[in-house]
Amino acid sequence: MITPSRLFDFVDYQLEHFPKPDMLAGKEKNEWKKYSTAETKETIDRLSSGLLKLGLSGNDMTVENQDKIAIISKNRPEWIITDLACQQTGAILCPIYPTTHINELEFIFNEAAIKYVFVSGQEILEKINLVKDKIPSLKTIYSFDEMEGTTYWKNLLIEKDPQLEKIKESILPEHCATIIYTSGTTGVPKGVMLSHHNIASNVFNAIKSFPFDINKDSKKALSFLPLNHSFEKMITYLYIVNGISIYYAESIDTIGENLKEIKPNLFTTVPRLLEKVYEKIMIKGAELTGIKKTLFFWAVELGNKYDSLKPGNLYYRLQLAIANKLIFSKWREALGDNIDFIVTGSAACQVRLLRIFTAAGIPIYEGYGPTENSPAITVNRRSKGGTKFGTVGPVIDGQEVKLQPDGEICVKGPSVMMGYYKRPDLTKETVIDGWLYTGDIGTFEGPFLKITDRKKELFKTSGGKYVAPQPLENKMKESPFIEQIMIVGADEKFVGALIVPSMPNLKEWMKKNKIDYTTREAALADDRVRNMYKDLIEAFNTYFNHVEQVKKFELLPNEWSIDTGELTPTLKLKRKVIMEKYKSSIERIYQ
């Protein structure tokens, strides 16, 4: 069979080349329910046939006239089955984050004229019920769980329609497969139109640049990044074509347990999760006593010196081998003891995490790319000399990258989006002569691309000096006492910071320093705590120019989250929301 060129071809490819007993797997009633390649293929065809019976169609295969289906669900086998079944009918799938606010939900459903939606869980259903009367196009809510007020998705499974193969033949690689709405950090959601060819080309270009060691009988991946995230969606097709079984984590809270259960070889993640894992490890290390504690921090210190391009002298390598046996082996056990590597993206990963995890025999490879590029542009490599910490790696095959005079990263290639749905004005601003203007600022260090900031996040102080907040934030988050931070100072005399302390580490410090407190607010108001953070900030300031240095800060008691509105679904800061929400705190900085 030829290389898959449409998304639903990927399952046929696996079935022909290496059918698996566990192509997909998810937890059902506390047991892992496995779907073989053959069963998955049959279920996809039966669901496609049910959708066709509903009258769903690609019509004339223009984006405006293709029918649209939405999916709002946690990761599970039914998600990808629905995705591929929808593709086979010529309809467009619109995946939506389960955490999307109801106002954005209503906007997306109406702009895309969603006809059917597939959901999981009572909470998501309640959200849909709040807006369904305002969405004239919506006909039926289908659910992956049997719930009142919905139609169970399995009711759509019927015998394969004899016309299905003919319909599939009429679908071309350049036809639109999905519209992924990006909430971004400002404004209304934008629908990114991606064709089968956009995503398929990105899959195969990524594989050429980052080859997988395929042992088709045993390789497993754990999937927990939301499937409507363009990176996890692309990676799913990459897993399928490489014969890697996909196990879906039950939830973010059960990742640790699921890792131990299925012992995956790899997973993709965002830096925030790695930060949480590292914090838990360090808290446990701090609780050790005697020689065990000494050895733990000796190993951590060794890990902090690790360099992907300079292996170190013989003495260092011998020490690291001992640390791996005595200390880091336990870290690997906590991740299932079978991890070949982890790929991270979506936001900058702290260099110290890349160093220490890689030193611990858990290599982390950082990549980069926006939804508008389907998404991958660069990735660090597993080959010798192919990774440089602090960069997002070399450009993948099939992509051209250039930097504008102001450092903006532009990319050209087969995975650049078709455009923004119903927004030709935005498309015209973003894609010029085939070049996608990413809005990210970067530099090249040899073949390695380094992201320095978001163009829209750069700000000027009242003295007319530009400040890039991300490098400051990423550096300061290296402190175990800083959970989250946002740099402020647009049109002000100096740079300030909103800081969310890491409460477990701060509590430990206060205990050691015999500082009592009743509430978080009381702890953060204590002069000794504030002075500790002042010293901390002053130490970090030495890494930056005078104009970039943080002069004043505010400590905030509550962590920012998706649910409380300060983070996007990909855990990026919603700067405008935070600025508005903490207006009084910012005013105190500049009083």
N, C-alpha and C positions, 0 to 999 in steps of 0.2 A: 504493500500500500504506500502511496506517496505521502509526503509530509502533510500533516493536518493543516488546512488553511482556514477552516471555519471552526468555531469553538466546539460544536457538537461532534466534529470529526475526531476529537481527542479520545473520546471513549471507544470509538471504533478502532482507533490505533492501538490502544491498550489491549482490547479484546483480541485483536489479531496477533499482536506481538508477544504479550506476556499477561494473559488473564490471571487475575489474582483472587484469592478467596476473601480478601479483606481490602477491596479497593477503597471503601469508605467504612467508617465505624463510629458509632455514637452510643452513649449510655442510655439504656432504657431499663427502668426498674432495677437500677443498681448493677446491671450486667452490660457488657459491651456487645451491642448488636452489630454484626458485621454484614456488609453487603458485598457480594462478589461482583466482579466486573460484569459477568453475564446477567446477574440479577439487576444491577444498576442500569444496564443498557435496556433491559426489558421494561423496567419501571419508567424510565425516561420516555420510551416509545409509547407506553400505555397512557402516561400523563399527557404527552403531546396530543395523542388522539382524543383524550377527554377535552383538552383545550380547543382543539379544532371543532369538536361537536358543539362547544359553546358559541362558535362563530368567530373565534379568535383568528387573526390572520395578519400577514404582512401587507395585505392589499396590493398597492402598486410598488411596494418596497421603497417608497420615499419616506424619510424619517417622520415627516408630519403625518403621513397616513398609516404608518405601521401602528398596530394596536400596542398598548402599553400595559404591562403588569408590574405591580410593585411587590417587593418582598421586604418584610420587617421582622427579623427573627435573629435569635442567637445562632451561632454556628452549629450546624447539625447536618447529617447526610441529606435530609430532605431539602435543604437549602440549595445544594449544588444540583440535585436531581431536578428541582423546579427551574433553576437557572437554565440548564441544558434543554429541558423539555420546551421551555418558552422559546429558546433560540431556534429550535427545529420547526416551529410554526411560522417563523418569519416575524414574530412579534418582538418587541423590545422589552428587556428586563430593566426596571429601575430599582436598584437596591437602595434601601434607606436605613440609616443608623437607628437602632432601637432607642437611642437617647435623644433623637431629634425632637425639638420643641414643637408643640402642637401648631403654633403659628406657621413655622417653616413647613410642617407636614401638610397643612392645608394648601400652602403656596405650591409645593411640589406636585401634589395630587391634581390640582386644578391646571397648572401649567402643562403637565404631561398628559392630562385627560386620562388618568388611570382608570381602567375598567374593572380589574380584579386585583385584590391584594391577598398575599399569603402572610400569615402571622404566626408567632408562637407566644404562648404565655398570656395570662389574664391582664397583666399590666399594659402590654402593647395593645391588646384588644380594647381596653378601656380608653386608651389614647385615641384610637381610630374612631370609637363610638362618639367621642366628643366633637369630631369634625365631619363625620360621614354625611350629615344632612346638608353640609355646605359644599359637597362635592357631587355635582349632578352626574358626572360620568361614571361614578362608582356603582357597580352592579352587585357584587357579592364579596363577602369576606370569607376566605378559606383559612382553615387553621391546621397546623401540623399536630396540634393536640386536640382531643375531643373536648370541646367547650360549648356551653350554651351561647346562643347568639351568633354562631358561625356554622359553616358547612365543613365537615371533616374532609381534608384534602384527598383521602383515599377514595372518596365517592367519585372522584374524577377519573380514576383508573379504569379504562375499558380496553377491549381487544384492539390490537393495533389497526389503525385506519389504513386501508389499502392505498390511499392517496399520499400517505406520509412521505414515502421515498421520493415521489415526484415533486412534492413541495420542497423537500430538502435540496433536491437538485437545482431548484430555481433560486436558491439563496446563494449569493455571491460573496466572496471574501470582503469586498468593499462595502457591503451593506452594513447598516448600523446594527450592532448587537446589543449595546447597553447604553443607558444614559446614567452616569454617576453624578449625583448632586454633591457638590463640595460646599460645605457650610462656610468654610473659610473663617477668618477672624473678624470680618466686617461685612456689612451689606446682606442682601438677600442671596439665597443659594443659587449657584450657577450649575446648569446641567451640562456636563462634559459628554459629548457624543463620541463613542469609540466604536470602530468597526471591528468585525472579526479579524481582518488583516492587521489592524493596529495592535491588538492584544497578542495574536498568534506570532507576529513578527518579533514582538518584544520578548516573548517566551523563548523563541529559538535563538535570538541574538544574546539573550542572557545566558543560555546554556552554553553557547560557544565560548563566552567569556569566563564563565564560572562552571566548568564541567562537573557533573555529579558522578561519583563512583557508584555505579548501579549494581546492586545485588538484588535482583528483582524478587527474590523469595522473602527477603526479611526487612528491607528498609522501611522505616515508619517515620512519619512526621506528626507532630502534635499541632493542631490548628486552634488558635484562640484569638488572634487579631480579627476584628470584625470582617466578615466576608465581603461587606460592601466597601471596604477599604481597597482601593485599586491594587495595592501591592499584594495583599492576601489573595485577591481574586486572580491576579496574574500567576502568582506562585502556585495556586491550586491547579491550573492547567499545566504548569511546569512539573508538578508532582505526578500528574496523571500520565504525561508523555514519557516520564522517566521511570514509571512503574513503582512509585513510592506510595505506600498506603497512607491514607489520611485519617487520623483519629481526631475527633473533635472534643476539646475539653468541655466539661459540663458548664463551667463558669470561670471567671477570673479567680474566684476564691478557691477553686479546686485544682488549680494548675499544678501545685506541688504534689498533691496526691495522684493526679493523673499521670504526671511524669514518672513517678515510681511504679505505677501500674503497667504502663505500656512500654516504658523504656525506649523512647523515640531516639532516632539518630540525629534529628534536626528539628528546629522550629524557627519561625520568624517572630520578631518582637519589636516593640518600641523601647527606647532607652529607659523610660519611666519604670517599666517592669524590672529591668536589670538593676536599676537603682534600688528598688524595693528588696530584691533578692539579696543584693550586697549589704544593705542596711541590716537585714535579719541575720546574715552571717556574722557581721561585725558585732551586733548586740550579743549574740551567743558567745562570740570570742571574748568579749569583755566580761562575761560571767564566769569564764574559766579561772582557775587559780593555779599558783605554783608553776611548775615546769611546763604544764600544758599551755598555760597562758603565754609564757615566754616563747614557746615554740610557735604558737599561733601567730603572734605579732612579728616574729622573725620571718616566717613564711610570707606574711603580708608585705613586709618591707622588701623582701626579695622580688615579689611579684610587681611591686611598684617601680622596680628598676628595669623591668623586661622591655626589650625593644625588638619589634618584628624584623627590622633591617640589620640589627647588630646583635648576634647571638650571645655576646659576652665571652669572657675568657673561660678556660677550663675549670677554674675554681668556682666561678659563678654557676656554671652549668651543673657541676657536681652538687653544689648546695641546692639548686633548684630541683634536681632529681630527688634529693632527700626530702625536701619540702613537699614535693608531689606525692611521695609515698606516705609521709606521716600526716600531712594536713590537707592538701588539696584533693586527695582521693575521697575525702568525706564530702567536699563540695560537689564532686562529680556524682557521688552516690545520691545526693539530694536532688539531682537533676535526672535521675534514672540510671546513671552509670553507663550510659551508652551513647552520649552526645558526640557526634563527629564535629559539628559546628553549629553556630547560631548566626542568622543574618538579621541585622537591625537597620531600621530606616525611620523615616517620618520626621525625626528631629535629631539634633546633634547629640551624639553619645559622648559622655565624659571620657577623656583619654585614659584616666586612671582605671576605669572599669574595663576598657579594652585591654590594657596592659595586664591587669591582674587576672582576669578570667582566661586570657590566652596563655599566660604563664601557668595557670592551673590546669592546663590541658583541656580547656573549654574555649576553643577559638571563636571569636566574634568578628564577623566581617560586616563593615558598615557600607551601605549603599545609599543611592540618592536618586530621586526622580519624582516629578509631580504627576497627579492624576492625568493631566493634559498630555502626558507622554506615555501613558499606558503601563507602567509609569517609569520603568528603570532607565536611567541615563548612565550611571556609573556604579561600579561595585569593586570593593577590594577583592583581591584574588587569593586563592589557596596556593598558587604556585610560589616558588621561592622568590623573594623580593617583590611579590605582587601586592603586599599590604603595607601601608604606611599609616600608623595611628595618627588620628587628628585630621585625616582626609577621608573623602567618600570613595576613593579609589580611582582607577583609570576608567576612561570612557569605554562602554561596552561596544562590541562589534556592531556595525550597521548604523552607528550614530555619528553625526558630526557635531562638534561643540565649538562655539566661539564666544569670546568675552567682549562685551561692549566697552567703550572707553571708561564708563563708570563701574565696570566690573560685572554688569548683569550677564548671567549665563543664558546663552541662546543655544537651542538644539534643533537639528534638522534630521529627519529620517522617517522610516515607514510607520513608526509608532506615534507620530504627532497626531493629535486628535483631529476629528472631522470638523470640530468647532463647538461653540456653546449653543445649546438648544434655544431657538427663538431669540438669540442675541447676536445677530450679525455684526452689530456695532462693537461689542466686546471681542468677538472673534477677530475682527479687522485690527483691533489694537494689539492683540496678543500674538497672532500668527501673521508675520510679514514676510512675503516672498518665500514661504515654506519654513521660515525660522520661527520656532516657538520661543517667545520671550518669557522666561520663567519667573521673573521678579525676584530671583535669588541673586545675591552678590557672591562672587567667588574669585579665587586665584588658582593658578596651576603651580604645583611644586614638582617640576619634572612632569611625568605623565599623570601625577595624582592631582585630582581636583579637591580643593578645600573650600567649603562654604563658609563665608564670613558673616553674612547677615541676609535678612530680607530687605529688599529695596524700600518697601513701604514702612519698615520699622526703623529705618535710620531717622534720627531727629537732630535738629539744630538747637544748641543752647542759645540764650539771648545774646551771647558774645559772638554768634555766627559760626561756631565750631560744630562739625558733624560728629555725632556719637552713634556707634553701632552697638545696640544693647546685648545682642546674643553672646559675643565673646566674653563680656563681663559676667553675664548670667551663668554661662557654662563653667567659667573658672571658679566662681564663688560657690557653685553647687558641689564643688569638690569637697567642701567642708562637711563633716558629718553632722554639724549643727544647723545646716541650712537645707530645709526640705524643698522649698520653692522660693523663687525670687523674680521680681520684675523691676527692671531699671526704668526710671522716669527722669524727666528733665527737659522736655520739649519747651522751647521759648523761656526757660528759666536760667538763672545765673549759674547754676551748678547741677551736677548729676546726683540724684537721690535713688533710694531703693525701697521697695516694699518687700519684706522678708517674712516668709512663713517658716518658723523654726521646726526642726525635727524634734518633736516632743519627747520620744523615748530617750534620745541621746542627751537632750537638755535636762530631763529629769535625773538621769544618771549623774550628770555633772553637778547639778544642784545638791544631790544627795552627798556626793563626795565633798562638796564645799559647805555642807551643813546649812543649806538654805531651805527653810520651810515655806510652803505656799498653800493656799486653799483652792485657788482656781487658776486656769491657764492665764487669764488676764492679769491676775496678781503676780504670777511668775514673771510675765513679760514686762511688768512695770517695775520690777525690782532693779535698783540701781546697779547691783553687782552683775545681774544678767545683762543689762544694757551695756555695761562697761566691757563685759566679755565679748559681746558682738561688735562693739566699737573697735576693740583690739583686733578682732578677726578681720573686719572690713579693712582696717588700716594695713594689715599684713598683705591682703590681696591687692590693695591699691598699688603696691610697689611694682606689680606686673604691667601697669597701664600708665599712659601719658597723663599729665596733670589734669587736662581738660576732661578726661574720661573717668577720673577717680570719684568714687562715691563719698560725698561729704556728709550727708545725713541719711537716716533710714527710719523706718517705722516697722515694728514687729507686730505681726498679725496672728491672732490665736487660732483661726480656723483654716484648715487645708483647702486649697482650691480644687474643684472637681468638675466633672461633666454635669452631674446632677444639679450642682449649685450655680452652674452657668459660666464659670470662669475659664473652662477648658473646652476646646473643640473635641469632637469624638476621637480625633487622633492625638489628643492630649497636648495640643499646642495652646499657648496662652491666648485668650481673647483679650487683647490689650485694651480695646475700647471699653469693654464691659468692666474690666478690673479698674480702669481709670475712673469710670462713673461710680462704681460700687464703693470704691475706697477714696472718694473725692476728699472727704474730711481728713483722712490720713495723709494724703498728698499735700493738702493745704497746710497741715502741721509741719511737714518737712520744709515748706517754703515760707513759713510765717516769719 
